[in-house]
Amino acid sequence: MEAEAFLQRVLSHLGSSQEFDFSHWGHRGRPTEEAVGMLRVESDPSRFLAAVMDVDHYVGNVANVSACASKPDPRFAAPAVRFYQRIEIPVLGALQHELVLRPLGEHQGFLCAGWDLLAEETNALDAKRGARSEYNHGVWLAGNGKVGYALGSAPKREDVGLLKWKALTSGADVAAPKVIRQNIEGMAKWAARRGARA
């Protein structure tokens, strides 16, 4: 599982002063960079992470998620959750994967949760329903008056044509600051709505 090591890389790249801080870096010669964004957001970290862990309610609450459902798996005891997810990327189509999401504890004043790709299960998915992820790992952080979102991801090369491959790799790197900020803002709004109903 890569999430713990990725979290340490993220923590070493955190900004500190701006309303929105963004950092990115290469790793192991992969076709996309890893990146993290930190946005000033007043939220209850525990309630925010509870929304992150609530994968069965992503659809309709988290932008571009068209399918998301937890799956029982004895390898991952609660509160960890295994789930299938399909994301509809405007113009480019669908990206799908099997993931496991787990709380990662508190680090530098942030409550953290991270996900890892389940490679064997992802490889077994039907590529006709969307490109499968070659790698997909990330973390959410909440605390210190901020929320952070970090990830590294790319599709399987054989699942996409050349133009889509470029758009989902080098193009994704260019778009990352905007996309990460939008993801943070969207999750924060949903966490607030969800908390208000609790």
N, C-alpha and C positions, 0 to 999 in steps of 0.2 A: 504494500500500500504506500502511495506516494504523498498523501495529504500532510502527514506530520513533517516530512522533510521540506515539502513545499511551504508550509506555514513558516518554517524557520527562514527560508529565503524571503518570504513576504515581509516578515518582521524586520529584516535587515534593510528593507527598501522603503520603509514608511516615511512619508513626509510629516511635517509637524505644524506648519504655520498657515497654510492657505485654506480658504473655504473648501476647495477641492484640490487634493494632491493626487498626482498620477505618476507612477514609476513603471518602467518596463525593462526587461533584460532577456538576453538569450540564455538558453540552457541546453546542453548536450547536442548542439547542432540541429535542433528541431526546426521544422519549417515555420513555426510561429513563435513569437516571443511570449514569455510569461509577463503578466501585468497585474498591478494592484491600483485601485482608486480608493481614496478616503474622503468622505464628504461629512461636513459638519451637520449632524442630525441629532436633535434631542429625542432620545428614545429610552425606554426601559430595556436594557440589554437582554434580560431574561425573556421578556415578552417578544423582543425582536427575534431571538434565536428560536423561540417556540414556533414562530411563523415560518422560519427557515426550515425547521424540521417537519412541518405539516405538509408533506409533499402531495398528499391525496387531495389537497385543495389548491394546488398551483393553478390548474386550468381555470380561467376566468378571473384570476387574481394576479398572476404573474405574466407579463407581456410575452407574447410569441410562443408560449407553451401550449401546444395543442393536445398533448396527451401526457399524463403523469399519474402513475399508480404504484403504490407500494406492493411488495411481494413478500410473503413469508419465506424466511431462509434461516435455518438453524445455525448457520455460521455467524450470523450477526444478531446478537442479543440486544433487545431494547435498552437504551433509546436509539441505538443505531437502526437505520432503516435501509433496506434494499429497495430500489424502485426502477421502473422503466420510464423513460422520458423521451418525447419527441418535440423538437422545436421547429417552428415554421419561420424561416428567415426570409423577410420580404425580398422578392425577386429571385432569390437563389434556391428556394425550396427547403426541404426538411432535412434535419440532422437528428439522429436517434442514437440512444445508448442505454446500457444498463449500468446503474451506479449504486454505490453505497455511501450514505451520508451519516456522519457520526459527530457528536460533540467532541471537541478537542481541549476543553478546559479553558482556564484563564491564562493569558499571556500578555505581559506589559499593560495590564489594566483592561484588556479586551476579553470578552467572552467569545469563544471561537467554535465554529463548526466547519468540518471539511468533508469533501467528497472525493471518491476515487472511482475510476472506471473499472468495471468488471469485464476484462478483455474477452474471455472465452464466451461469456453470455452475450456480449455485444457483437462478437463475430458471428454468432449464430442467428442474428436478426436478419430479416428479409430486406435486402438492400433496395427492393422495389418500393418500400414504404418510406425510404429516406436514406441518405448517406449515413453510414455508420462512423462513429468516432474512432480514430486511431489512438488518440489519447485525449483525456478530459479529466482534469483534476482542478480543485479550487477550494477556497475558504471564504467564509463570511466572518467578519469581526464586528463586535459592537461594544462600545464603552468609551469613556473619556469624552463624551459629547460628540462622538463620531460613529459612522458606520463604514466598514470597508468591504470591498468585494474584490477577489483576486482569482485569476484562472489562467490555465494553459490548456489549449484545445486545438485539435485539427481533425479533419475528416480523413477517412481512408482514401488514399490516392486512387485506388481502382474503382471507387464508388462515384467519382465525379469527373466531368470533362475538364479540359485544360483551363478554360476560362473560369469555370466555377472554382477550380482548385486555386487559381491565383486570387480570386475574390475572397475565398475563405482562409487564405494564409497571409500573403502580403497585404491584401486589402483589409483583412481583419485587423492586422496590426495598426494600420492607419486609422481605422474607425474605432479602435479600442477605447480611447478616452471618453468619447461620446456615449458609446454603448454601455460601458461600465457605470458611468454616472447615471444613465437612465435606469439601469438595473437596480442601483442602490435606491434611487428615488421611488421606483415602483414598489420594491419590497418594503421600504419604510412606510409608504402609504397603506399597503395591505396590512402590515403589522399593526399600524395604528387602528385601522378599521376592525381588525380581528380582536385587538385588545379592548376596544370600546364595547364589543359584544360579550366579552368574557364576564 
